[in-house]
Amino acid sequence: MASHNVGALVVTDDGGKLVGIVSERDLARAIAKYGNGVAERTVSDVMTRSVITCSGSQSVADMLSLMTANHIRHLPVLEGDRLIGMVSTRELTQAYEALQAQANMDALTGLSNRRHFLENLDVEWARSRRYGRPLSVAMIDVDRFKRVNDTYGHEAGDKVLSALARHFERQLRNVDRTGRLGGEEFAAIFPETDVPGARVACDRLLRTIRDTAVEVDGTKISFTVSIGLTRANPAPDGSPGAEDPAAILKRADGLLYAAKSQGRDRIQVDAAAA
């Protein structure tokens, strides 16, 4: 077991039917019981015969729950009464985390999807409200995106959206939260940041996007974005009248469309927060 870096071995009969399992815990008990004579014992002397198993059709979450409840680290997988594999808590945890990440991610851009972004906004808003700290929120939309799709095709449109996501990653801080809300509409959360501070980041983002282009089949496609920027204004004591995250996002969305109506490729800032 040690030489193969495994934590347990399953024991089957000649027909492949599971008859037991030998774990590190079983070996420790055998050493305590038999002492120096443990090496002379057979596998059947030290194995656990009453084994908790699962089927290959069970969900990752169900198997993790089963293993946690029974304090086991390895779980044989059966098809009928035949062994077809074994999973460990490490493998299941990694699989569960990967599934969670996939469920939270927009497949095209790799950013948070709408649901996960709104969850992040709820968390940051609650933190801002609790500690009375600044929080800014921006809505971001690609200008004339339909024209890109109509002129160059949807593959080009997808590359524009992916390029925008990479600009977010390069130009914004690690603590900032971004997400694709749908279509060409994105949003960003700036924790611990007032509107003037967030404006600096948005200005940098605007300039960088304006000065770069996406290449599709030898054609360079330039694009711009419009941004609506506002702040959260929650009451630290939780008193009535504090805006909820949906209201903040709605105000940022209104500012976004004001930016578009004034010519696009610009930031419209909440006058009360400027």
Secondary structure, DSSP 8 states (H G I E B T S, - for coil): -TTTT-SEEEEE-TTSBEEEEEEHHHHHHHHHHHGGGGGGS-HHHHSBSS---EETTS-HHHHHHHHHHHT-SEEEEEETTEEEEEEEHHHHHHHHHHHHHHHHB-TTT-SB-HHHHHHHHHHHHHHHHHHT--EEEEEEEETTHHHHHHHH-HHHHHHHHHHHHHHHHHHS-TT-EEEEEETTEEEEEEET--HHHHHHHHHHHHHHHHT-EEEETTEEEE--EEEEEEE----TT--TT---HHHHHHHHHHHHHHHHHTTSSSEEE-TTT-
